[in-house]
């Protein structure tokens, strides 16, 4: 995972959306609720900025870029999302 370029994404995927995610909830909204509860509002906004930046940096290869950076540790498909729909849902839940 790219912890240097996207530290908030790294934090979310590494701490909340990992193999122990059931500690936070059973659904993505439940887990994001816990993230929002535990982290200051500025962190939510920074995470949204990181997601937007990641999307804009990979307009033609978003799936591949996401898998390279996060695939070994996290896959949106396991949650029933495509890469695009997952990132858009994260932004919606964080807003």
Secondary structure in CASP SS format (residue, H / E / C, confidence):
PFRMAT SS
TARGET T0000
AUTHOR 0000-0000-0000
METHOD secondary structure of the structure
MODEL  1
X C 1.00
X C 1.00
X C 1.00
X C 1.00
X C 1.00
X C 1.00
X H 1.00
X H 1.00
X H 1.00
X H 1.00
X H 1.00
X H 1.00
X H 1.00
X H 1.00
X H 1.00
X H 1.00
X C 1.00
X C 1.00
X C 1.00
X C 1.00
X H 1.00
X H 1.00
X H 1.00
X C 1.00
X C 1.00
X C 1.00
X C 1.00
X H 1.00
X H 1.00
X H 1.00
X H 1.00
X H 1.00
X H 1.00
X H 1.00
X H 1.00
X H 1.00
X H 1.00
X H 1.00
X C 1.00
X C 1.00
X H 1.00
X H 1.00
X H 1.00
X H 1.00
X H 1.00
X H 1.00
X H 1.00
X H 1.00
X H 1.00
X H 1.00
X H 1.00
X H 1.00
X H 1.00
X H 1.00
X H 1.00
X H 1.00
X H 1.00
X C 1.00
X C 1.00
X C 1.00
X C 1.00
X H 1.00
X H 1.00
X H 1.00
X H 1.00
X H 1.00
X H 1.00
X H 1.00
X H 1.00
X H 1.00
X C 1.00
X C 1.00
X C 1.00
X C 1.00
X C 1.00
X H 1.00
X H 1.00
X H 1.00
X H 1.00
X C 1.00
X C 1.00
X C 1.00
X H 1.00
X H 1.00
X H 1.00
X H 1.00
X H 1.00
X H 1.00
X H 1.00
X H 1.00
X H 1.00
X H 1.00
X H 1.00
X H 1.00
X C 1.00
END
